[in-house]
Amino acid sequence: MKITNGKYTLTGGVDVLSLTEKYGCPLYVYDAAIIAKQYNKMKEAFDVPDLKINYACKALNNISILKYIKSLGAGLDTVSIQEVLVGLKAGFEPQDIIYTPNCVSLEEIIEAKKLGVKINIDNLSILEEFGHLFPDYPVCVRINPHILAGGNTKISVGHIDSKFGISFHQVPLILRIAKANHMKIEGVHMHTGSDILDAEVFLQGAEILFDIADHFPELKYLDFGSGFKVPYKDDGIQTDINDLGKKISKRFKNYCKSKGRDLTLMFEPGKYLVSESGFFLVKTNVVKQTTSTVFVGVDSGLNHLIRPMFYDAYHKIVNISKTSGKERIYTVVGYICETDTFGVNRKMHEVQDGNVLAFYNAGAYCYTMASNYNSRYRPAEVLVIDGKDYLIRERETMEDIMRNQVELDIF
Ligand SMILES: *Cc1c(COP(=O)(O)O)cnc(C)c1O
């Protein structure tokens, strides 16, 4: 978002405030050009003969977003059978979808196999059962490299006590199971968590995967997962994708050359591709001065954007109804009957009732974590592309709130 002629605009000059007049508030808006920019930055950063970027769609799963990301050339990373189904509906080829579930039933994995997608197994007993049933269906194995990484404990998933992956100490067991069942292991995968800053973490993990790869002659790809950090604050730090790209590409090509192998290098970014493309727009219901604080109460809450309460995530907040004038300090809160504070002591242009506030970084893990808590409707979603705005999800109605409820008439 930038200011042009006194207005906040998206790529192509689309006036953000006018979108709230057209579609109402609260509203999620995504700027497609930012998704494309992020995808291309990542693609250019890695100089290897065969790179595959699979978008982790749990970050933002609207079917039109998936179709857009597919048009950029990406594959899809999914964590549930429902995400697989949406991906197929969006037009991804089964072999361009990788299914990386955790603690799901064998039945669900069999369903994914029937749909023909790539399967990433993260549990020895499932590997054995799957191999017993379908020895000819090649699979990927998710390795836990025991690296402590990630922005906080909820999103750090590759450490030794984590529920994810098969410990790299258990590789001999993977080999034994694969051999006994005549299985083909076509991929080795790791995903250490979100918000990883340090290229060294990836490189450490990479070395572990290279060591493991040596044991699997039928390997086609190495999947280094994700965890690329994007800035949330104006001076926020981010993964230096070019530095990371250079280091990983060099090491990857060396490995392939020294072993005489042609492997695909895969990644599965979610946040990196979509976080910065999204803006969440809310209307101010009340400005409330208490003895200690000036609260801004908005027409949303943890039901629509839970990251600040769930992860202590920082989302920059701007009053887009004003681009100049006096600034004051506010604490921005929601309307839910629970403490749902979006931001404390935020400097904004003086807020009046009815002003529209924009939350930045609302592309990843925002709409997808929204709920109907307090029987509120989930917001509409709009995609801005080539200077035009498209409604890609309607605002919910009472029908959605009542859907699937069974009203007993026995009282
Ligand atoms: C969530 C997830 C990702 C995406 O993580 P980001 O931090 O959003 O990039 C990638 N791979 C797997 C297996 C995941 O569960």
The ligand as a Gaussian input file, in Angstrom:
#p B3LYP/6-31G(d) Opt

LIG

0 1
 C        2.829000     -24.561000       7.270000
 C        3.744000     -25.315000       6.451000
 C        4.534000     -24.653000       5.491000
 C        4.510000     -23.159000       5.274000
 O        5.157000     -22.439000       6.271000
 P        5.362000     -20.858000       6.111000
 O        6.048000     -20.434000       7.340000
 O        3.995000     -20.240000       5.973000
 O        6.136000     -20.618000       4.889000
 C        5.351000     -25.435000       4.713000
 N        5.416000     -26.771000       4.873000
 C        4.671000     -27.429000       5.778000
 C        4.774000     -28.901000       5.877000
 C        3.824000     -26.722000       6.607000
 O        3.110000     -27.392000       7.524000

